[in-house]
Amino acid sequence: MRMMIVILNDQDAESVLRALIEQEFRATRIASTGA
């Protein structure tokens, strides 16, 4: 098992999540706010 922590902008996040799920990886998106 491997764990990746990735920081993406909103524009890229959806396509990356879709690609991971298509390859049968589990993915969780967590929203955050920067200051």
N, C-alpha and C positions, 0 to 999 in steps of 0.2 A: 504494500500500500504506500502511496506517495501523497503528500499534501503540498499544494501550491498556494501561495498567497500572492495575488496579483492586483495591482492598482491600475485601473483603466478609467478613461473618461466615458461619459454616458454614450457618446457616439459609437464607440468600439465595443462596449460591454455586451450588447445584445448579440452581435455576430460571433463574438468569442464564446459566449455561453452556448449558443446554438451549435457551433462546431464541436465543442467539448461533449455536449449531450449526444450528438450524432455518432461520436466515437465511443459511446457508452461510458463516458466519465460522469461522475456525479458532480454537480456544481451548485453553489449557493451564492446568491448575490446579496451583498449587504450594503445598504446606502450609508453614505457618510457626508459630512459637511466640513469643508476646510476653512481655515481662518488665515 
